[in-house]
Amino acid sequence: MKKLLLLCALFLSVPAAAQDYYGLQEYGLRKNTTRIEFYGGMVLPQDSWSHHGQEIDLGGTGWTAGIGFTRNIFPVFSLGVDANYAQLGDGDTFISGGQDSYYRTGIATGLVTGRVNFFPSQATRLYVPFGIGVGHMFARQKLDDGSHVTTDSTDLAQMLGLGLEFDIDETVIFGVEGRYYLIEANSDFKDAFGKSRYHYMTVMLKIGCRF
C-alpha cells in the first residue's frame, strides 16, 4: 500500500515539476519593465555622390554597434534612449592634389526612441522602432603622404526600422533589427560634398536583458 501511495505521489508530482520548468515562465512584454540591449552588425551606406563633376565615395559596407535602454510604458508601446556608432568601410581611391586618397567615414547617433510592439503577449514579436536626436558624422580624407583632412557635422538625426525578437527565457531576449537613418548635414559638410543630408541602413543582431 505504501508503495502504491508513493507511486501515485510521484506520478502527480512529475506534471507539476514539468509545468514549473517549462510552462510557468512569463514570456511576452509586460507594463513597467525595463530592458538593456546590445547590438551589432553591418552598415550599408548610400550610393556615391557627384559633386563638381567628381564622384565622391564616403565609404562602403562597414560595421555598426550600439546600446539601448527601453522602458515598456504599455505592452504595445515603449520609450527609451539609444546610442549607435557606424564605421563605414574605406571609400574608393581617387586623385586629390596629385596624390591617391580615400575617405574614411564614421557616424555616431544619440536618440530618444519609441517602439510599437505587435503581439506583445507572445514569446516571438514584431516591432517598429523609431527615434530622433543628434547625429555626428566625420569624413576623413586620407592622403598617400600620411596626412588627412577631416570634415565633420553635428545636426539632427532620425531613425525608422523593423525588428523581430523572441524570448530565450524570462530575462534574455534575442533578435534581428533593420534600421534606416537620415542625418542632416551642416553647412561645412554641404559645401564639401554638395549634400545637405546623409542616409544609410543598418542590419543588426541584438541580445537584451530585461528587469
N, C-alpha and C positions, 0 to 999 in steps of 0.2 A: 504494500500500500504506500509506504514511504517513497519507494522508487517511482511509483506511478505519479504521486504528487510532485516529486522533483522533476520528472519528465514534463509534466504539464506546465510547471512554472518556467522551465527552460524554454518550452515551446512558445509560451506567451511573451517571454522577455526578448526573444530574437526580433520579432517585428518592431517592438518598441525601440530597441537599440538601433535597428536599421533606419527607423524614422529619424532618430536623433542624429544619426551620421549623415544621411542623405536628404531627408525630406524636410527638416525643420529649419534649414538655412534660409535667411531672409535675403532673397535676391531682389533686384529692381532698385529704383530710386525712391528715396524717402525724403519727406519735407525736413528742412533744417539740419541737413547733414553737409559736411564739407569734404572735399577731396583735394589731393595734390596729385598732379600728373606730370610725368616726364616723357618727352617725345623726341624723336629724331628721324631723319630720312633724307630725301633729296629735294633740291630746289631746281625748278625749271624756269629759266628766265625768258623774257620776251625776245622777239627777233631783233636783229641788229638795226641800228638807226642809220639813216642817211642824213648827214649834216655837212653843208658847204661842199657837196659833191663827193664826200668821202664816207665809206661805210665805217661805222663805229660800233664795235662789238664789245660791250662792257663785261661780258663773261658768258661761260657756258654752264652746263649742268654741274651743280655742286652739292654741298651738304647743308643741312639745317638742323638745329636743335633748340629746345626750349623747355620752359617750365610754366605750369599754370595752376592757379588756385581757384576752385569753383565752389559756390555755395548754392545748394538747392533751396530756392525760395518756395517753390512748389515742385511736385514731382515732374511737371511738364516744363518748368522754366527755371533756369539757373543764372546767376550772376557771378562774375569773377574778375580776376586780373591775369594777364598773360605776358610773358617776356619771351622773345624769339630772336635768334640770330641766324642769318642765311649767308653763307660764303659761296659766291659763285665761282665756278671754275675759271681758269685763266682765259681771257679773250684771245681772239686770233691776232697774230703778229701783223703789224703794219709799219710803214716807214714814217718817222717823225723827226724832223731836223737832221736828216741824213742817217739816222740810226734806226735799227729794229726796236720796236717797243710793243707793249701789250697792256691791257687793262686788267687789274685785279680789283674786284668789287665786293663789298660787304654791306649788309643791311641789317640793322637792329631795330626792333619794334617793342614798344611797351603799350599795351592796350587794356582798356576796360572792356570786358567781354560779356556776352549773353549767349544762352543756348536754349533752343526749343527742342524738347525731347519727345520722341514718338515711341509709343509702347513703353512708358516708364515703369510699369509694374513687372515687365518681363526681364529675364536674365540677358537677353540679346536686344539691343536697341539701336535705332537710327536717331540721329540728331543733326541739327543745323546750328553751327557756331557762327557768331558774328562779333565784330569788335571795332572800336575806334580809339585812336590815341595818337602817339607820337612815333614817327619813324626817322631814323638817322641812317643815311647811306653815304658811303665814300667810294669814289672811283680813283684808284691809284694807277697812274701811268708809269710803268717801269721801263727804263731805258737800258740799252746794252752796256753803258758805262757804269751801271750800278746806281745811278741817280733816279729819282722819281718825283713826280708832280701829282699832288692829291687835290681833287675837287670833292667837297662834301656838302651835304644838305641835311637840315633838320626841319621837318614840317609834318603836316597831317598824314596819318596812316589809317587805312581802313582794311577790313578783312571780312570775307564771307566764305563759308565752307560747308562740307558734308562729311559726316563721320558714322562709323559703325563700331559698336563696342559690346563686349559681353563680360559678365561676371565670372571670374575664375572661382572665387568663393565670396564670403560675406564682405571681405575687405578689399581684395585685389581686383582691379579692372584691367582688361587688355583691349586694344582696339586699333583701328586704322582710320586716318583722317586726311582729307584733302582740303587745301585752302587756296583761295585767290586773294592776293594782296595788291592794293593800289596805294602807292606812295607819292605824295605831292613833292615837287622839287622847288627849291628856292631859286632866286634869280641867277645866282652864280652857276648853279648846275644847268639851268636852262640856257644860259649864254654859252656854256662849254659844249653842250650836247644837243641843243635845239629842241628839247622836250621839257614840258612842264610837269610831267608825272612819269612814274616808272611802275610797271606791273609785272608780277611773276606768280608762279604757282608752287606749292609745296605738297609733297605726298609723304606721310609720316606714319610710323608705328608709335604707339604710346602704351605706357603702363602707369596705372594710378593706384592710389591707396585712399580709401575713404574712412572717415572717423566722425 
